[in-house]
Amino acid sequence: MLRLTRTSIRRISTKELTTARIKDISKPDENNLQQQAPNRISPWSKSQKPRAEAQDNVRFAVKDLAKQPRPYAAIDLIYKQPIRYIEHDNVAVCDGNGGAQGHPKVYINLDQNKAIPCGYCGLRFAQAAFKEDIESSQN
């Protein structure tokens, strides 16, 4: 793998790469370019490569990665969204809240005593009757 510094490009060994990953395990840091995203330390799916491995080809050899966009990981941002409580039904309808930019409309069964996430966007829904139980279990 090539490592770009301000003055030169040098090849780093697998041992150095592994050591860099071990240092990365502490907490999210917006300035650490080895993290997956500024708010996420490691990959969040089995099919996703760690950032250091994904950017080890020729395309990234002469790019200053500090200047590349670093969007926040949606997996953590969607969890900050409040649970949507449905008052008079045990079925929630989700279309991604985006109209034409959302996702196909899905119907979510809310019979369980917990928040159920949408399979497309991750928004969580629950019956209003279970609100106290859900909020007490989150604290």
DSSP file with accessible surface (Angstrom, degrees, kcal/mol):
  #  RESIDUE AA STRUCTURE BP1 BP2  ACC     N-H-->O    O-->H-N    N-H-->O    O-->H-N    TCO  KAPPA ALPHA  PHI   PSI    X-CA   Y-CA   Z-CA
    1    1 A M              0   0   48      0, 0.0    11,-2.6     0, 0.0     2,-0.4   0.000 360.0 360.0 360.0 146.4    0.0    0.0    0.0
    2    2 A L  E     -A   11   0A  70      9,-0.2     2,-0.5    54,-0.1     9,-0.2  -0.799 360.0-155.5 -99.7 139.6    1.2    3.5   -0.7
    3    3 A R  E     -A   10   0A  70      7,-3.4     7,-2.3    -2,-0.4     2,-0.5  -0.965   9.6-144.7-115.5 129.5    1.0    6.2    2.0
    4    4 A L  E     +A    9   0A  66     -2,-0.5     2,-0.3     5,-0.2     5,-0.2  -0.788  22.0 173.7 -95.6 126.4    0.8    9.8    0.9
    5    5 A T        -     0   0   54      3,-2.4    -2,-0.0    -2,-0.5     0, 0.0  -0.731  48.9 -95.5-116.7 177.3    2.5   12.4    3.0
    6    6 A R  S    S+     0   0  245     -2,-0.3     3,-0.1     1,-0.2    -2,-0.0   0.833 121.2  27.0 -64.9 -31.3    3.0   16.1    2.2
    7    7 A T  S    S+     0   0  133      1,-0.2     2,-0.3     0, 0.0    -1,-0.2   0.721 125.7   3.7-106.0 -24.7    6.4   15.6    0.7
    8    8 A S        -     0   0   60      2,-0.0    -3,-2.4    -5,-0.0     2,-0.5  -0.963  58.2-116.5-154.4 170.7    6.6   12.1   -0.6
    9    9 A I  E     +A    4   0A  77     -2,-0.3     2,-0.3    -5,-0.2    -5,-0.2  -0.955  35.5 178.6-112.9 129.0    4.8    8.8   -1.2
   10   10 A R  E     -A    3   0A 105     -7,-2.3    -7,-3.4    -2,-0.5     2,-0.4  -0.973  29.8-115.9-132.5 151.2    6.1    5.8    0.6
   11   11 A R  E     -A    2   0A 177     -2,-0.3     2,-0.3    -9,-0.2    -9,-0.2  -0.663  29.9-155.4 -82.8 132.8    5.1    2.1    0.7
   12   12 A I        -     0   0    7    -11,-2.6     2,-0.1    -2,-0.4    -1,-0.0  -0.852  13.9-120.8-109.6 152.5    3.8    0.9    4.1
   13   13 A S     >  -     0   0   58     -2,-0.3     4,-2.0     1,-0.1     5,-0.1  -0.341  23.9-110.0 -85.7 167.2    3.9   -2.7    5.3
   14   14 A T  H  > S+     0   0  111      1,-0.2     4,-2.7     2,-0.2     5,-0.2   0.868 119.5  57.6 -62.8 -35.9    1.0   -4.8    6.3
   15   15 A K  H  > S+     0   0  165      1,-0.2     4,-2.5     2,-0.2    -1,-0.2   0.928 106.4  47.9 -62.0 -43.4    2.3   -4.7    9.9
   16   16 A E  H  > S+     0   0   71      2,-0.2     4,-2.4     1,-0.2    -1,-0.2   0.903 111.5  51.1 -63.3 -39.7    2.1   -0.8    9.9
   17   17 A L  H  X S+     0   0   18     -4,-2.0     4,-1.9     2,-0.2    -2,-0.2   0.928 110.8  47.7 -63.8 -43.5   -1.4   -1.0    8.4
   18   18 A T  H  X S+     0   0   59     -4,-2.7     4,-2.1     1,-0.2    -2,-0.2   0.922 111.2  51.2 -63.9 -42.0   -2.5   -3.4   11.2
   19   19 A T  H  X S+     0   0   57     -4,-2.5     4,-2.2     1,-0.2    -1,-0.2   0.909 107.4  53.5 -62.8 -39.4   -1.0   -1.2   13.8
   20   20 A A  H  X S+     0   0   19     -4,-2.4     4,-0.9     1,-0.2    -1,-0.2   0.895 108.7  49.6 -62.8 -38.2   -2.8    1.8   12.4
   21   21 A R  H  < S+     0   0   72     -4,-1.9     3,-0.4     2,-0.2     4,-0.2   0.887 108.1  53.1 -67.6 -38.2   -6.1   -0.1   12.7
   22   22 A I  H >< S+     0   0  109     -4,-2.1     3,-1.4     1,-0.2    -2,-0.2   0.920 107.2  51.4 -64.7 -39.7   -5.4   -1.1   16.3
   23   23 A K  H >< S+     0   0  157     -4,-2.2     3,-0.7     1,-0.2    -1,-0.2   0.769 102.1  64.8 -64.4 -23.6   -4.8    2.6   17.2
   24   24 A D  T 3< S+     0   0   13     -4,-0.9    -1,-0.2    -3,-0.4    -2,-0.2   0.513  79.0  83.9 -79.1  -5.2   -8.2    3.4   15.5
   25   25 A I  T <  S+     0   0  116     -3,-1.4    -1,-0.2    -4,-0.2    -2,-0.1   0.607  70.3  79.6 -82.4  -8.8  -10.3    1.4   18.0
   26   26 A S  S <  S-     0   0   99     -3,-0.7    -1,-0.1     1,-0.2    -2,-0.1   0.986 101.9 -39.6 -66.5 -79.6  -10.6    4.1   20.8
   27   27 A K        -     0   0  150     13,-0.1    -1,-0.2    14,-0.1    13,-0.1  -0.982  69.9 -75.8-149.4 158.3  -13.3    6.6   19.9
   28   28 A P        -     0   0   68      0, 0.0     2,-0.4     0, 0.0    11,-0.1  -0.278  46.0-176.4 -59.5 138.6  -14.5    8.4   16.8
   29   29 A D    >   -     0   0   75      8,-0.3     3,-1.5     3,-0.2     6,-0.2  -0.969  24.7-148.2-141.0 120.2  -12.2   11.3   15.7
   30   30 A E  T 3  S+     0   0  116     -2,-0.4     9,-0.1     1,-0.3    -1,-0.1   0.744  99.5  52.1 -63.1 -22.0  -13.1   13.6   12.8
   31   31 A N  T 3  S+     0   0  140      7,-0.1     2,-0.8    -3,-0.0    -1,-0.3   0.546  83.1  98.6 -92.9  -6.6   -9.4   14.0   11.9
   32   32 A N    X   -     0   0   43     -3,-1.5     3,-1.0     1,-0.2    -3,-0.2  -0.721  53.1-169.1 -85.3 109.1   -8.5   10.3   11.8
   33   33 A L  T 3  S+     0   0   52     -2,-0.8    -1,-0.2     1,-0.2    -3,-0.0   0.568  79.2  68.2 -77.3  -7.8   -8.6    9.4    8.1
   34   34 A Q  T 3  S+     0   0   39    -14,-0.1    18,-0.5    17,-0.1    17,-0.3   0.663  81.1  93.9 -84.3 -17.1   -8.4    5.6    8.8
   35   35 A Q  S <  S-     0   0    1     -3,-1.0     6,-0.2    -6,-0.2     7,-0.2  -0.384  85.2-120.2 -71.8 156.0  -11.9    5.6   10.4
   36   36 A Q  S    S-     0   0   21      5,-0.8     5,-0.2     4,-0.5    -1,-0.1   0.897  90.6 -13.4 -62.0 -42.5  -14.8    4.6    8.2
   37   37 A A  B >  S-B   40   0B   3      3,-2.0     3,-1.6    36,-0.1    -8,-0.3  -0.956  78.2 -94.3-152.4 165.5  -16.5    8.0    8.8
   38   38 A P  T 3  S+     0   0   11      0, 0.0    34,-0.1     0, 0.0    -7,-0.1   0.804 127.8  35.1 -59.0 -25.9  -16.0   10.9   11.3
   39   39 A N  T 3  S+     0   0   26     32,-0.2     2,-0.4     1,-0.1    33,-0.1   0.268 114.0  63.9-110.4  13.2  -18.7    9.4   13.6
   40   40 A R  B <   -B   37   0B  61     -3,-1.6    -3,-2.0     1,-0.1    -4,-0.5  -0.979  53.5-168.5-143.5 126.0  -17.9    5.7   13.0
   41   41 A I  S    S+     0   0   36     -2,-0.4    -5,-0.8    -6,-0.2    -1,-0.1   0.924  71.5  21.7 -80.5 -46.3  -14.7    3.7   13.8
   42   42 A S  S    S-     0   0   61     -7,-0.2    -7,-0.0     1,-0.1    -1,-0.0  -0.699  93.7 -75.7-122.7 169.4  -15.2    0.4   12.0
   43   43 A P        -     0   0   41      0, 0.0    -1,-0.1     0, 0.0    -2,-0.1  -0.282  31.8-153.4 -60.8 151.2  -17.2   -1.0    9.1
   44   44 A W  S    S+     0   0   90     -4,-0.1     2,-0.3     1,-0.0     3,-0.0   0.371  71.9  47.7-111.8   2.6  -20.9   -1.6    9.8
   45   45 A S  S >  S-     0   0   52      3,-0.1     3,-0.9     1,-0.1    -1,-0.0  -0.979  78.7-121.7-139.2 158.1  -21.6   -4.4    7.4
   46   46 A K  T 3  S+     0   0  218     -2,-0.3    -1,-0.1     1,-0.2     0, 0.0   0.805 111.9  52.8 -66.4 -28.7  -19.9   -7.6    6.4
   47   47 A S  T 3  S+     0   0  114      2,-0.1     2,-0.4    -3,-0.0    -1,-0.2   0.586  89.6  95.3 -85.5  -8.7  -19.6   -6.6    2.8
   48   48 A Q    <   -     0   0   58     -3,-0.9    -3,-0.1     1,-0.0     3,-0.1  -0.688  68.2-139.9 -88.7 131.6  -17.9   -3.3    3.6
   49   49 A K        -     0   0  126     -2,-0.4    -2,-0.1     1,-0.1     5,-0.0  -0.599  30.7 -97.9 -82.0 148.8  -14.1   -3.1    3.5
   50   50 A P    >>  -     0   0   34      0, 0.0     4,-2.4     0, 0.0     3,-0.7  -0.340  38.1-112.1 -59.6 149.2  -12.2   -1.1    6.1
   51   51 A R  H 3> S+     0   0   33    -17,-0.3     4,-1.6     1,-0.3   -16,-0.1   0.868 116.1  55.8 -55.7 -40.0  -11.4    2.4    4.8
   52   52 A A  H 34 S+     0   0    5    -18,-0.5    -1,-0.3     1,-0.2   -17,-0.1   0.873 112.8  41.9 -63.6 -36.2   -7.6    1.6    4.8
   53   53 A E  H X4 S+     0   0   69     -3,-0.7     3,-1.0     1,-0.2    -2,-0.2   0.843 111.3  55.1 -78.9 -33.5   -8.1   -1.4    2.6
   54   54 A A  H 3< S+     0   0   40     -4,-2.4     3,-0.2     1,-0.3    -2,-0.2   0.794 110.5  46.3 -70.8 -26.1  -10.7    0.2    0.3
   55   55 A Q  T 3< S+     0   0   36     -4,-1.6    -1,-0.3    -5,-0.2    -2,-0.1  -0.156  81.5 101.5-110.0  40.1   -8.3    3.1   -0.5
   56   56 A D    <   +     0   0   78     -3,-1.0    -1,-0.2   -55,-0.1     2,-0.2   0.156  60.8  90.7-110.0  21.1   -5.2    1.1   -1.2
   57   57 A N  S >  S-     0   0   72     -3,-0.2     3,-1.5   -56,-0.1     4,-0.4  -0.519  93.0 -88.8-110.1-177.8   -5.2    1.1   -5.0
   58   58 A V  G >  S+     0   0  127      1,-0.3     3,-1.4     2,-0.2     4,-0.5   0.810 116.1  70.2 -62.3 -31.0   -3.7    3.4   -7.6
   59   59 A R  G 3  S+     0   0  170      1,-0.3    -1,-0.3     2,-0.1     3,-0.2   0.815 107.5  37.3 -56.4 -31.9   -6.8    5.7   -7.7
   60   60 A F  G X  S+     0   0   40     -3,-1.5     3,-0.8     1,-0.1    -1,-0.3   0.404  88.8  97.7-102.0   2.5   -5.9    7.0   -4.3
   61   61 A A  T <  S+     0   0   16     -3,-1.4    -1,-0.1    -4,-0.4    -2,-0.1   0.856  95.7  27.5 -64.3 -36.1   -2.1    7.1   -4.6
   62   62 A V  T 3  S+     0   0  116     -4,-0.5     2,-0.4    -3,-0.2    -1,-0.2   0.227  97.9 105.8-113.7  16.5   -1.8   10.8   -5.4
   63   63 A K    <   -     0   0   91     -3,-0.8     2,-1.1     1,-0.0   -59,-0.1  -0.764  69.6-129.8 -97.5 141.3   -4.9   12.2   -3.7
   64   64 A D    >   -     0   0   68     -2,-0.4     3,-1.8     1,-0.2     4,-0.3  -0.770  20.7-164.3 -86.0 101.9   -4.8   14.1   -0.5
   65   65 A L  G >  S+     0   0   37     -2,-1.1     3,-0.9     1,-0.3    -1,-0.2   0.729  82.1  70.1 -65.5 -20.5   -7.4   12.2    1.5
   66   66 A A  G 3  S+     0   0   66      1,-0.2    -1,-0.3    -3,-0.1     4,-0.1   0.785 100.2  48.5 -66.5 -23.3   -7.7   15.0    4.0
   67   67 A K  G <  S+     0   0  167     -3,-1.8    -1,-0.2     2,-0.1    -2,-0.2   0.492  90.6 100.4 -94.1  -5.0   -9.4   17.1    1.3
   68   68 A Q  S <  S-     0   0   74     -3,-0.9    -3,-0.0    -4,-0.3    -5,-0.0  -0.515  86.7 -94.3 -79.8 149.7  -11.9   14.4    0.3
   69   69 A P        -     0   0  105      0, 0.0    -1,-0.1     0, 0.0    -2,-0.1  -0.336  34.3-165.0 -62.5 142.8  -15.5   14.6    1.6
   70   70 A R        -     0   0   40     -4,-0.1   -33,-0.1    -3,-0.1   -34,-0.0  -0.722   9.8-167.3-130.0  78.9  -16.1   12.6    4.7
   71   71 A P        -     0   0  100      0, 0.0   -32,-0.2     0, 0.0     2,-0.1  -0.330  29.3-101.4 -67.6 152.7  -19.9   12.2    5.2
   72   72 A Y        -     0   0  105    -35,-0.2     2,-0.4   -34,-0.1     3,-0.0  -0.398  42.1 -98.1 -69.1 150.8  -21.2   10.9    8.5
   73   73 A A    >>  -     0   0    4      1,-0.2     4,-1.4    -2,-0.1     3,-0.9  -0.570  25.5-147.6 -73.1 125.2  -22.3    7.3    8.7
   74   74 A A  H 3> S+     0   0   70     -2,-0.4     4,-2.9     1,-0.2     5,-0.3   0.791  90.9  72.1 -65.9 -26.4  -26.0    7.1    8.2
   75   75 A I  H 3> S+     0   0   70      1,-0.2     4,-0.6     2,-0.2    -1,-0.2   0.870 105.9  37.2 -60.6 -35.2  -26.3    4.0   10.5
   76   76 A D  H <> S+     0   0   44     -3,-0.9     4,-0.7     2,-0.2    -1,-0.2   0.835 115.4  53.9 -83.7 -33.5  -25.5    6.2   13.5
   77   77 A L  H >< S+     0   0   73     -4,-1.4     3,-0.7     1,-0.2     4,-0.4   0.890 105.0  53.3 -68.7 -37.9  -27.5    9.2   12.3
   78   78 A I  H >< S+     0   0   51     -4,-2.9     3,-1.2     1,-0.2    46,-0.2   0.845 101.2  60.9 -68.8 -28.8  -30.7    7.2   11.8
   79   79 A Y  H 3< S+     0   0  147     -4,-0.6    -1,-0.2    -5,-0.3    -2,-0.2   0.797  96.1  61.5 -68.4 -23.2  -30.6    5.9   15.4
   80   80 A K  T << S+     0   0  159     -4,-0.7    -1,-0.3    -3,-0.7    -2,-0.2   0.657  81.9 101.4 -76.2 -15.4  -30.8    9.5   16.6
   81   81 A Q  S <  S-     0   0   82     -3,-1.2    43,-0.1    -4,-0.4     3,-0.1  -0.481  82.8-111.3 -67.4 138.1  -34.2    9.8   15.0
   82   82 A P        -     0   0   90      0, 0.0    42,-0.3     0, 0.0     2,-0.2  -0.301  33.7 -97.8 -69.2 155.9  -37.0    9.5   17.5
   83   83 A I        -     0   0   17     40,-0.1     2,-0.7     1,-0.1    42,-0.2  -0.524  34.7-130.7 -70.3 135.7  -39.3    6.5   17.4
   84   84 A R  E     -c  125   0C  66     40,-2.8    42,-2.0    -2,-0.2     2,-0.5  -0.828  20.5-151.9 -91.7 117.7  -42.6    7.2   15.6
   85   85 A Y  E     -c  126   0C  47     -2,-0.7     2,-0.5    40,-0.2    42,-0.2  -0.795   2.1-147.5 -95.4 130.1  -45.5    6.1   17.7
   86   86 A I  E     -c  127   0C  43     40,-2.7    42,-2.6    -2,-0.5    43,-0.3  -0.847   8.6-162.7 -99.7 126.1  -48.7    5.0   15.9
   87   87 A E  S    S+     0   0  136     -2,-0.5    42,-0.2    40,-0.2    -1,-0.1   0.956  74.5  17.8 -76.1 -56.7  -51.9    5.8   17.9
   88   88 A H  S    S+     0   0  179     40,-0.1     2,-0.3    39,-0.0    -1,-0.2   0.139 113.4  52.7-114.8  20.9  -54.8    3.8   16.5
   89   89 A D        -     0   0   89     -3,-0.1    -3,-0.1     1,-0.0     3,-0.0  -0.970  61.0-138.3-150.7 161.1  -53.4    1.0   14.5
   90   90 A N  S    S+     0   0   56     -2,-0.3    20,-3.4    37,-0.1     2,-0.4   0.191  86.4  75.8-107.2  17.0  -51.0   -1.9   14.7
   91   91 A V  E     -E  109   0D  49     18,-0.2     2,-0.3    19,-0.1    18,-0.2  -0.994  62.6-161.7-129.7 128.1  -49.6   -1.3   11.2
   92   92 A A  E     -E  108   0D   1     16,-2.7    16,-3.1    -2,-0.4     2,-0.5  -0.820   8.6-146.9-104.2 148.6  -47.2    1.5   10.2
   93   93 A V  E     -E  107   0D  74     -2,-0.3     2,-0.4    14,-0.2    14,-0.2  -0.971  16.7-175.7-116.5 126.6  -46.7    2.7    6.7
   94   94 A C  E     +E  106   0D   2     12,-2.4    12,-2.5    -2,-0.5    26,-0.0  -0.986  21.5 164.2-126.0 132.2  -43.2    4.0    5.7
   95   95 A D    >   -     0   0   61     -2,-0.4     8,-1.9    10,-0.2     3,-0.7   0.131  68.0 -95.5-126.4  16.2  -42.2    5.5    2.4
   96   96 A G  T 3   -     0   0   22      6,-0.3    -2,-0.1     1,-0.2     9,-0.0   0.523  50.6-100.8  85.1   4.2  -38.9    7.1    3.4
   97   97 A N  T 3  S+     0   0  106      1,-0.1    -1,-0.2     6,-0.1    -3,-0.0   0.724 104.4  98.6  54.4  22.5  -40.5   10.5    4.1
   98   98 A G    X   -     0   0   32     -3,-0.7     3,-2.4     1,-0.3     2,-0.2   0.332  69.8-149.9-121.3   7.4  -39.1   11.6    0.8
   99   99 A G  G >  S+     0   0   54      1,-0.3     3,-1.3     2,-0.2    -1,-0.3  -0.393  87.4   2.6  60.2-119.8  -42.0   11.4   -1.6
  100  100 A A  G 3  S+     0   0  113      1,-0.3    -1,-0.3    -2,-0.2    -2,-0.0   0.754 139.8  51.4 -70.2 -22.3  -40.4   10.6   -5.0
  101  101 A Q  G <  S+     0   0  184     -3,-2.4    -1,-0.3     2,-0.0    -2,-0.2   0.400  99.2  79.6 -94.6   2.9  -37.0   10.5   -3.4
  102  102 A G  S <  S-     0   0   31     -3,-1.3    -6,-0.3     1,-0.2    -2,-0.1   0.439  86.7 -91.5 -81.0-136.8  -38.0    8.1   -0.7
  103  103 A H        -     0   0   32     -8,-1.9    -1,-0.2     1,-0.1    -5,-0.1  -0.845  53.2 -62.4-136.2 172.6  -38.4    4.3   -1.1
  104  104 A P        -     0   0   78      0, 0.0     2,-0.2     0, 0.0    16,-0.1  -0.280  65.6 -96.1 -57.3 145.4  -41.2    1.9   -2.0
  105  105 A K        -     0   0  124    -10,-0.1     2,-0.3   -12,-0.1   -10,-0.2  -0.435  47.7-173.0 -66.1 130.8  -44.1    2.0    0.5
  106  106 A V  E     -E   94   0D  36    -12,-2.5   -12,-2.4    -2,-0.2     2,-0.5  -0.940  19.4-138.1-126.4 150.3  -43.8   -0.7    3.1
  107  107 A Y  E     -E   93   0D 155     -2,-0.3     2,-0.5   -14,-0.2   -14,-0.2  -0.932  18.4-158.1-109.5 127.1  -46.3   -1.8    5.8
  108  108 A I  E     -E   92   0D  17    -16,-3.1   -16,-2.7    -2,-0.5     2,-0.4  -0.926  13.0-134.3-114.4 122.7  -44.7   -2.7    9.2
  109  109 A N  E     -E   91   0D  93     -2,-0.5     3,-0.3   -18,-0.2   -18,-0.2  -0.593  17.2-171.3 -75.2 127.4  -46.5   -4.9   11.7
  110  110 A L        +     0   0    1    -20,-3.4    17,-0.4    -2,-0.4   -19,-0.1  -0.006  48.0 116.0-111.3  29.3  -46.3   -3.4   15.2
  111  111 A D        +     0   0   90    -21,-0.2    -1,-0.2     2,-0.1     2,-0.1   0.753  57.1  88.0 -70.8 -23.2  -47.7   -6.3   17.3
  112  112 A Q  S    S-     0   0  109     -3,-0.3     2,-1.7     1,-0.1    15,-0.4  -0.465  87.4-118.5 -78.8 153.0  -44.4   -6.7   19.2
  113  113 A N  S    S+     0   0   85     -2,-0.1     2,-0.3    13,-0.1    -1,-0.1  -0.351  88.0  67.4 -87.0  55.2  -43.7   -4.7   22.3
  114  114 A K  S    S-     0   0  113     -2,-1.7     2,-0.4    -4,-0.1    13,-0.3  -0.969  94.3 -79.8-160.3 168.3  -40.7   -3.0   20.8
  115  115 A A        -     0   0   23     -2,-0.3    11,-0.2    11,-0.1    -2,-0.1  -0.652  42.0-153.0 -78.5 131.1  -39.7   -0.5   18.2
  116  116 A I  E     -D  125   0C  27      9,-3.3     9,-2.4    -2,-0.4     2,-0.2  -0.919   9.8-139.3-108.0 124.1  -39.6   -2.1   14.7
  117  117 A P  E     -D  124   0C  78      0, 0.0     2,-0.2     0, 0.0     7,-0.2  -0.524  21.0-109.1 -83.1 150.9  -37.3   -0.5   12.1
  118  118 A C     >  -     0   0    4      5,-2.5     4,-1.2    -2,-0.2   -10,-0.0  -0.554  23.2-134.3 -70.3 137.9  -38.2    0.0    8.5
  119  119 A G  T  4 S+     0   0   84     -2,-0.2    -1,-0.1     1,-0.2     0, 0.0   0.727  99.5  40.7 -69.3 -20.9  -36.2   -2.4    6.3
  120  120 A Y  T  4 S+     0   0  143    -16,-0.1    -1,-0.2     3,-0.1   -25,-0.0   0.919 132.4  11.3 -91.0 -55.5  -35.3    0.3    3.8
  121  121 A C  T  4 S-     0   0   42      2,-0.1    -2,-0.1   -43,-0.0   -26,-0.0   0.608  89.7-123.1-107.9 -14.2  -34.5    3.5    5.7
  122  122 A G     <  +     0   0   22     -4,-1.2    -3,-0.1     1,-0.3     2,-0.0   0.439  53.3 152.4  88.5  -2.6  -34.2    2.3    9.4
  123  123 A L        -     0   0   10     -6,-0.1    -5,-2.5     1,-0.1     2,-0.4  -0.389  41.5-129.4 -60.2 141.4  -36.8    4.6   10.8
  124  124 A R  E     - D   0 117C  36    -42,-0.3   -40,-2.8    -7,-0.2     2,-0.3  -0.796  25.6-174.5-103.9 139.6  -38.3    3.0   13.9
  125  125 A F  E     +cD  84 116C  13     -9,-2.4    -9,-3.3    -2,-0.4     2,-0.3  -0.927   7.5 165.2-128.2 151.8  -42.0    2.6   14.6
  126  126 A A  E     -c   85   0C   1    -42,-2.0   -40,-2.7    -2,-0.3     2,-0.2  -0.980  41.8 -90.8-157.4 161.8  -44.0    1.3   17.6
  127  127 A Q  E >   -c   86   0C  38    -17,-0.4     3,-1.3   -15,-0.4   -40,-0.2  -0.530  31.5-129.6 -74.3 142.7  -47.6    1.3   18.9
  128  128 A A  G >  S+     0   0   22    -42,-2.6     3,-1.6     1,-0.3     4,-0.3   0.820 106.7  67.0 -62.5 -28.6  -48.4    4.2   21.3
  129  129 A A  G 3  S+     0   0   81    -43,-0.3    -1,-0.3     1,-0.3     3,-0.2   0.782 102.3  46.9 -64.3 -23.1  -49.7    1.7   23.8
  130  130 A F  G <> S+     0   0   44     -3,-1.3     4,-2.6     1,-0.2    -1,-0.3   0.344  80.8 106.6 -98.2   7.3  -46.1    0.3   24.2
  131  131 A K  H <> S+     0   0   93     -3,-1.6     4,-2.7     1,-0.2     5,-0.3   0.907  78.7  47.1 -57.6 -47.4  -44.5    3.7   24.6
  132  132 A E  H  > S+     0   0  163     -4,-0.3     4,-2.1    -3,-0.2    -1,-0.2   0.921 113.9  47.9 -62.5 -43.8  -43.8    3.5   28.4
  133  133 A D  H  > S+     0   0   81     -4,-0.2     4,-1.7     2,-0.2    -1,-0.2   0.918 114.0  46.9 -63.5 -42.6  -42.3    0.0   28.1
  134  134 A I  H  X S+     0   0    6     -4,-2.6     4,-1.3     1,-0.2    -2,-0.2   0.938 114.0  46.2 -67.0 -45.4  -40.1    1.0   25.2
  135  135 A E  H  X S+     0   0   80     -4,-2.7     4,-0.9    -5,-0.2    -1,-0.2   0.857 111.9  51.2 -69.7 -31.7  -38.8    4.2   26.7
  136  136 A S  H  < S+     0   0   81     -4,-2.1    -1,-0.2    -5,-0.3     3,-0.2   0.859 109.1  51.0 -72.4 -31.5  -38.2    2.5   30.1
  137  137 A S  H  < S+     0   0   93     -4,-1.7    -1,-0.2     1,-0.2    -2,-0.2   0.756 106.1  56.4 -76.9 -21.6  -36.2   -0.3   28.4
  138  138 A Q  H  <        0   0   90     -4,-1.3    -1,-0.2    -5,-0.1    -2,-0.2   0.737 360.0 360.0 -78.9 -24.7  -34.0    2.3   26.5
  139  139 A N     <        0   0  174     -4,-0.9    -3,-0.1    -3,-0.2    -4,-0.0  -0.081 360.0 360.0 -88.1 360.0  -32.9    4.1   29.7
